[in-house]
Amino acid sequence: MLAIVAALLIDLSEQRLIAFDAAGLAIYRAAVSTGLPATPTPTGHFVIGSKYPLTTLVGSDYRIPGVADVMCLEGGGLRPDAVCLHPAPWQERAGQRFGVVRSHGCIRTPSASARWLFRHTPLGIPVTIRD
């Protein structure tokens, strides 16, 4: 049976993501790396607004082509595609663990987690990000 994500919770203090099914049961957990103090991940209530099987991540001081399984948030005053949940293969290659703040505001996950979430998370599901 295919698990479908009905809601996501990002806990910044724990640097954890929890995916819930429609019954409110936790069906997936993963360590994440969120925003540094200078580039914090916003808190609040959002939705998955867009999904990209393959895209280029662009910021003021970086351009990373060929990033797979990217899901971006919308709502809560966010600009479209400004904050995304995405894999960070460069972090994995460098041997840097997840569960530590280190992003420009996005929610970084291991590649396997991003792949699982992308396959099981529909557009429009709620995402809560809390301290």
C-alpha positions as CSV (number, residue, x, y, z in Angstrom):
1,M,0.0,0.0,0.0
2,L,1.4,3.4,-1.0
3,A,1.7,5.8,2.0
4,I,0.3,9.3,1.2
5,V,1.6,12.2,3.2
6,A,-1.3,14.4,4.5
7,A,0.8,16.9,6.5
8,L,4.4,17.7,7.3
9,L,5.9,19.2,10.4
10,I,9.4,20.7,10.5
11,D,10.7,21.2,14.0
12,L,13.6,23.7,13.9
13,S,14.7,23.1,17.5
14,E,15.0,19.3,16.8
15,Q,16.1,19.7,13.2
16,R,13.6,17.0,12.3
17,L,10.9,16.5,9.7
18,I,7.8,14.3,10.5
19,A,5.3,13.2,7.8
20,F,1.8,12.3,8.9
21,D,-0.9,10.3,7.2
22,A,-4.6,11.3,7.0
23,A,-5.2,9.6,10.4
24,G,-2.5,11.8,12.0
25,L,-0.1,8.9,12.4
26,A,3.6,9.6,11.9
27,I,4.7,7.6,8.8
28,Y,8.1,9.1,8.1
29,R,10.8,10.9,10.1
30,A,14.1,12.4,8.9
31,A,16.8,14.7,10.1
32,V,17.0,18.0,8.3
33,S,19.3,21.0,8.1
34,T,17.5,24.3,8.1
35,G,18.6,28.0,8.0
36,L,21.5,29.5,9.7
37,P,20.9,32.5,12.1
38,A,21.8,34.9,9.2
39,T,19.4,33.1,6.8
40,P,16.7,31.6,9.0
41,T,14.0,29.2,7.9
42,P,10.6,30.9,8.4
43,T,8.1,29.6,10.9
44,G,4.4,29.3,10.3
45,H,1.9,27.5,8.2
46,F,2.5,26.8,4.5
47,V,1.5,24.3,1.8
48,I,3.5,22.4,-0.8
49,G,3.0,24.8,-3.7
50,S,5.2,23.3,-6.4
51,K,7.2,20.2,-7.1
52,Y,10.2,19.9,-9.4
53,P,11.6,16.5,-10.4
54,L,14.8,18.3,-11.5
55,T,15.7,22.0,-11.1
56,T,18.4,24.5,-10.5
57,L,18.6,26.1,-7.0
58,V,19.5,29.8,-7.1
59,G,20.4,32.2,-4.3
60,S,22.3,35.4,-3.9
61,D,25.6,33.6,-3.7
62,Y,25.0,30.1,-5.2
63,R,23.6,28.3,-8.3
64,I,23.3,24.6,-8.1
65,P,22.0,22.8,-11.2
66,G,20.5,19.4,-11.4
67,V,18.9,19.1,-8.0
68,A,16.2,16.3,-8.0
69,D,13.0,15.9,-5.9
70,V,12.5,19.5,-4.9
71,M,9.3,20.7,-3.2
72,C,8.7,24.4,-2.6
73,L,6.5,26.1,0.0
74,E,3.9,28.8,-0.6
75,G,1.6,30.8,1.6
76,G,2.4,32.7,4.8
77,G,3.8,35.6,2.8
78,L,6.5,33.6,1.1
79,R,7.6,34.4,-2.5
80,P,7.0,31.4,-4.8
81,D,9.9,29.0,-4.7
82,A,11.8,31.0,-2.1
83,V,11.8,28.2,0.5
84,C,12.0,24.6,-0.6
85,L,12.5,21.2,0.9
86,H,15.3,19.6,-1.1
87,P,18.1,17.1,-1.0
88,A,21.6,18.3,-0.4
89,P,23.9,15.8,-2.1
90,W,26.9,18.3,-1.7
91,Q,26.4,18.1,2.1
92,E,26.3,14.3,1.9
93,R,29.4,14.2,-0.3
94,A,31.3,16.4,2.2
95,G,30.4,14.0,5.0
96,Q,28.4,16.7,6.8
97,R,25.6,15.3,8.9
98,F,22.0,16.4,8.9
99,G,20.3,17.6,12.1
100,V,22.5,20.7,12.2
101,V,21.5,24.2,10.9
102,R,23.5,25.0,7.8
103,S,21.2,26.3,5.0
104,H,20.2,29.6,3.4
105,G,16.7,29.1,4.7
106,C,15.6,26.0,2.8
107,I,14.9,22.6,4.5
108,R,17.7,20.3,3.4
109,T,17.2,16.5,3.6
110,P,19.3,13.5,2.7
111,S,18.7,12.4,-0.9
112,A,16.9,9.3,0.1
113,S,14.5,11.3,2.2
114,A,13.8,13.8,-0.5
115,R,13.1,11.0,-3.0
116,W,10.7,9.3,-0.6
117,L,8.9,12.6,0.3
118,F,8.7,13.7,-3.4
119,R,7.0,10.4,-4.3
120,H,4.5,10.4,-1.4
121,T,3.6,14.0,-0.9
122,P,0.9,15.7,-3.0
123,L,0.7,19.3,-3.9
124,G,-1.3,21.4,-1.4
125,I,-0.6,19.5,1.7
126,P,-0.1,21.6,4.9
127,V,3.4,22.2,6.2
128,T,4.0,23.6,9.7
129,I,7.4,24.9,10.6
130,R,7.9,25.6,14.3
131,D,10.7,26.6,16.6
